[in-house]
Amino acid sequence: MKHIREISRAAATLVTASFMKAKQAVSQIVTRAMTTPFLKSKQAISRTAVKLAALPWRRYGRALSRAAAGLVGIPVAVGLTALQGAVVGPLTGDYRTIPKMLHRFMRKLFGYKIEFNAASAPLVKDKRVWFVSNHTSLMDFIVAGSALNGTFVGKAEILKWPVIAQLVQAAKFIGVARKSEFNDESRGKIAQNFNAGFNVIMFPEGTTGEGKKVYRFHGALLSLLYGGKATDKKKHDVALKDKVIVQPVAIRVKSVNGKNAAGNDNLRQAYTMYDEHNALRMIWKCLQMREIVLELTAFTPLDPTNFSNANDLANKAALDIASVVNPGQTTFEKKAIPGM
């Protein structure tokens, strides 16, 4: 019951924040009109009417209706996802069906449409695979989770977020600390996931970027594929049982409301969410969009034995993804990771 209350409060906050955005815009216009000298009141009223008419009411209505749908649907989805993780998964081995339904619901809620680039390589399905992708939005988990079959690796702090925590725990999320002294245990968690028969989805930049370019891919966790030390919570060694290959997958904002987003920061930012402190404002903006098309490009899988070390492998994956996200980019700067 505690989790349900947390979920309801968080969803209600989103709806309230959405309503307050629209209310604030109207209030500012009306306040300016009310403080205008009496002799100019007629002109002020006229200008106020024009400004009110110019507000994007259709977009505000769309955002509010979607937020309301989320208020109703997300708690239900969390409950079903938790049931999958606690009962259906352990009994049947199926941890994907309900999370997939959740991803589909979230795509509709935010107006996301996913397309694969015509030049995309086939997704690996017959081997253990480590999917790596660029990270431009807090919503990447919806996009990647809809298209890729794997368990997400991400910062452990997510497990403290109401609503999100319940969702990712049910989907067997691997929470890792982003400090190097915990790398052994983080690699151990990933190895255990592979050994249990699941693939992995990871964003090696370590944090979200603005979507203009690709930042350096960190190789610390990928070193598992080169014999990097991996331990469990009790510091016992964990060995990787099967061979794992790496497949880079690029995520790119293709269009927003039918307009080409290539090179257009304003359109691209309808999806990108790289500032957690302004998450509600970014979500409000995203909810207003009629449709955001996300293009995925999968590249030829990378065999770790063809690279001398994890950093070389990570750099090759970054080069592949940059060829779509930021053509011509050949070097990668390190993006500061919060808390490190």
C-alpha positions in Angstrom: 0.0 0.0 0.0 2.9 2.3 0.7 4.2 2.0 -2.9 0.7 2.6 -4.3 0.4 5.8 -2.2 3.8 7.0 -3.5 2.8 6.2 -7.0 -0.5 8.1 -6.7 1.2 11.1 -5.2 3.9 11.2 -7.9 1.3 10.9 -10.7 -0.9 13.6 -9.1 2.1 15.9 -8.9 2.6 15.5 -12.6 -1.0 16.4 -13.4 -1.0 19.3 -10.9 2.3 20.6 -12.4 0.8 20.4 -15.9 -2.3 22.3 -14.8 -0.3 24.9 -13.0 1.7 25.6 -16.1 -1.4 26.5 -18.1 -2.9 28.4 -15.1 0.3 30.5 -14.6 0.3 31.6 -18.2 -3.3 32.8 -18.1 -2.7 34.4 -14.7 0.3 36.5 -15.8 -1.7 37.9 -18.8 -4.8 38.7 -16.7 -2.7 40.3 -13.9 -0.9 42.6 -16.4 -4.3 43.7 -17.7 -5.7 44.3 -14.2 -2.9 46.6 -13.3 -3.2 48.7 -16.5 -4.5 52.3 -15.9 -8.3 52.6 -16.3 -8.1 54.8 -19.4 -6.2 52.1 -21.2 -8.3 49.3 -19.9 -10.2 48.8 -23.2 -7.0 48.4 -25.1 -5.6 46.2 -22.3 -8.6 43.9 -22.4 -8.3 43.7 -26.2 -4.7 42.8 -26.0 -5.4 40.3 -23.2 -8.0 38.6 -25.4 -5.5 38.3 -28.2 -2.8 36.9 -26.0 -5.2 34.4 -24.4 -6.3 33.3 -27.9 -2.7 32.9 -28.9 -1.9 30.4 -26.1 -1.5 26.8 -27.3 -4.7 25.6 -25.8 -4.8 22.5 -28.0 -1.3 21.5 -26.8 -2.2 22.2 -23.2 -5.3 20.1 -23.5 -3.3 17.3 -25.0 -0.8 17.4 -22.2 -3.4 17.6 -19.5 -5.4 14.6 -20.9 -2.2 12.5 -21.2 -1.2 13.4 -17.7 -4.6 12.4 -16.5 -4.3 9.1 -18.4 -1.0 8.6 -16.7 -2.5 9.2 -13.3 -4.9 6.4 -13.9 -2.8 4.0 -15.9 0.7 4.1 -14.3 -0.4 2.8 -10.9 -2.2 -0.1 -12.6 0.8 -0.8 -14.9 3.2 -0.7 -11.9 1.0 -3.3 -10.1 0.9 -5.6 -13.1 4.7 -5.2 -13.7 5.3 -6.0 -10.0 3.1 -9.1 -10.4 5.2 -10.2 -13.4 8.4 -9.8 -11.5 7.2 -11.5 -8.3 5.0 -14.2 -9.6 4.8 -14.7 -13.4 8.5 -14.4 -14.0 9.8 -16.8 -11.4 7.1 -19.4 -12.4 7.3 -19.2 -16.2 10.7 -17.5 -16.9 8.8 -14.7 -18.7 9.9 -11.3 -17.5 9.0 -9.4 -20.7 5.3 -9.6 -21.5 3.9 -7.0 -19.0 7.0 -4.7 -19.2 6.5 -4.6 -23.0 2.8 -3.7 -22.5 4.0 -0.9 -20.1 6.5 0.4 -22.7 3.7 0.4 -25.3 1.4 2.4 -22.9 4.2 4.9 -22.2 4.9 5.4 -25.9 1.3 6.3 -26.5 1.2 8.5 -23.4 4.1 10.6 -24.7 3.3 10.3 -28.4 6.5 8.3 -29.3 6.8 6.4 -32.5 9.8 4.1 -33.1 11.2 3.4 -36.5 14.3 1.4 -37.5 16.7 3.0 -40.0 16.4 1.2 -43.4 20.2 0.7 -43.2 20.0 -0.9 -39.7 21.6 -4.3 -39.1 19.4 -7.1 -37.8 19.1 -7.2 -34.0 21.0 -10.2 -32.5 18.6 -12.8 -31.3 20.5 -16.1 -31.2 23.4 -15.1 -28.9 24.0 -13.4 -25.6 24.2 -9.7 -26.4 25.2 -6.5 -24.7 23.3 -3.6 -26.3 25.0 -0.2 -25.9 23.4 3.1 -26.9 23.7 6.8 -26.6 21.8 8.4 -23.8 19.9 11.7 -24.5 16.7 11.4 -22.4 15.3 10.1 -19.2 12.8 8.4 -21.5 15.4 6.3 -23.4 14.3 3.4 -21.3 10.9 3.5 -22.9 12.4 3.6 -26.4 15.2 1.0 -25.9 12.9 -1.2 -23.8 10.3 -1.3 -26.5 12.8 -2.4 -29.2 15.5 -4.4 -27.4 15.3 -7.6 -25.4 17.4 -7.1 -22.4 17.9 -6.0 -18.8 18.7 -2.4 -18.2 21.9 -1.4 -16.4 21.7 2.0 -14.8 22.5 4.2 -11.7 21.5 2.7 -8.4 19.8 6.0 -7.4 16.9 5.1 -9.7 15.9 2.5 -7.1 15.0 5.3 -4.7 12.6 7.1 -7.1 8.9 6.5 -6.4 7.0 4.9 -9.4 10.2 4.4 -11.4 11.7 2.2 -8.7 8.8 -0.2 -8.7 8.8 -0.4 -12.5 12.5 -1.2 -12.9 12.7 -3.6 -10.0 9.9 -5.7 -11.6 11.8 -5.7 -14.9 15.0 -7.0 -13.2 16.8 -3.6 -13.5 20.5 -3.8 -12.6 21.4 -0.9 -10.3 25.1 0.0 -10.2 27.0 2.5 -8.2 28.8 5.0 -10.5 32.1 5.1 -8.5 35.0 3.0 -9.6 35.4 1.3 -6.2 32.2 -0.5 -6.8 33.0 -1.7 -10.4 33.9 -5.3 -9.3 30.4 -5.7 -7.8 28.7 -4.0 -10.7 30.5 -6.4 -13.2 29.4 -9.2 -10.9 25.7 -8.2 -11.2 26.0 -8.0 -15.0 27.7 -11.4 -15.2 25.0 -13.0 -13.0 22.3 -11.5 -15.4 24.0 -13.0 -18.4 24.5 -16.3 -16.6 20.7 -16.4 -15.9 20.0 -16.2 -19.6 19.2 -12.5 -20.1 20.8 -9.9 -22.3 21.9 -6.4 -21.2 21.0 -2.9 -22.3 23.4 -0.1 -21.2 24.2 3.6 -21.9 28.0 3.7 -21.6 28.2 7.5 -21.6 27.2 7.2 -17.9 24.7 10.1 -18.0 22.4 11.9 -20.4 23.6 14.4 -23.0 21.8 17.0 -25.1 21.6 14.8 -28.2 23.8 16.9 -30.4 26.8 14.6 -30.2 28.1 11.4 -28.6 30.2 11.5 -25.4 32.9 9.1 -24.5 31.8 5.6 -23.8 33.2 4.2 -20.5 34.8 0.8 -20.8 35.0 -0.1 -17.1 32.0 -2.4 -17.0 32.7 -3.8 -20.5 36.0 -5.0 -19.2 34.0 -7.9 -17.9 34.3 -9.3 -21.4 38.1 -9.2 -21.0 38.4 -11.0 -17.7 37.7 -7.9 -15.5 37.2 -8.8 -11.9 33.6 -9.5 -11.0 32.3 -10.3 -7.6 29.0 -10.7 -5.7 27.9 -8.9 -2.6 30.0 -11.3 -0.5 33.1 -10.6 -2.6 33.0 -14.0 -4.1 34.2 -14.2 -7.7 31.6 -14.4 -10.5 32.6 -15.9 -13.8 30.9 -15.2 -17.1 29.8 -18.6 -18.4 29.0 -17.8 -22.1 30.5 -15.7 -24.8 28.8 -12.3 -25.1 28.9 -10.0 -28.2 28.2 -6.2 -28.2 25.7 -4.5 -30.5 25.7 -0.7 -30.8 22.2 0.9 -31.3 21.9 4.6 -32.0 18.8 6.6 -30.8 18.1 9.8 -32.8 15.1 12.2 -32.8 13.9 12.0 -36.4 10.9 14.3 -36.4 8.6 16.2 -34.1 5.0 16.8 -35.1 5.9 15.9 -38.7 8.9 18.4 -38.8 12.4 17.1 -39.5 14.4 17.4 -36.3 17.9 17.1 -37.9 20.0 20.0 -36.8 17.0 21.7 -35.0 17.8 22.0 -31.3 14.3 23.2 -30.4 12.6 20.3 -31.9 15.1 17.8 -30.6 14.6 19.1 -27.1 11.0 18.1 -27.2 12.4 14.6 -26.4 15.8 15.1 -24.8 15.8 15.2 -21.0 19.3 15.7 -19.7 18.6 17.9 -16.7 17.0 15.9 -13.9 16.4 19.1 -11.9 14.0 20.3 -14.6 12.4 16.9 -15.3 8.8 18.1 -14.7 9.2 21.0 -17.1 10.7 18.8 -19.7 7.9 16.2 -19.3 5.3 18.9 -19.6 6.8 20.0 -22.9 7.0 16.5 -24.1 3.4 15.8 -23.3 2.3 18.6 -25.5 3.8 17.1 -28.6 1.4 15.3 -31.0 4.1 12.8 -32.2 7.8 12.4 -31.7 9.5 9.9 -34.1 12.6 8.2 -32.7 14.8 6.4 -35.2 16.9 3.5 -34.1 19.9 2.2 -36.0 21.4 -1.1 -35.0 25.0 -1.8 -36.2 27.0 -4.9 -37.0 27.7 -6.8 -33.7 31.2 -6.4 -32.3 33.1 -9.4 -31.2 35.3 -8.6 -28.2 38.1 -10.8 -29.4 38.6 -8.4 -32.3 39.6 -5.6 -30.0 42.6 -5.4 -27.7 40.7 -4.1 -24.7 37.4 -2.8 -23.4 38.2 0.9 -24.2 38.9 0.1 -27.8 35.6 -1.8 -28.0 33.8 1.1 -26.4 35.4 3.6 -28.8 34.3 1.6 -31.8 30.7 1.4 -30.5 30.8 5.2 -30.0 32.1 5.8 -33.5 29.3 3.6 -35.0 26.6 5.5 -33.1 28.1 8.9 -33.8 28.0 8.2 -37.6 24.2 8.5 -37.2 23.8 10.9 -34.3 26.5 13.4 -35.3 28.1 12.4 -38.7 31.8 13.3 -38.9 32.4 13.0 -35.2 35.6 11.0 -34.5 36.6 12.1 -31.0 34.7 11.9 -27.8 35.0 14.2 -24.8 34.2 12.8 -21.3 30.9 14.1 -19.9 30.9 14.8 -16.2 28.8 12.3 -14.3 26.8 13.7 -11.4 28.1 12.6 -8.0 31.6 11.7 -9.3 
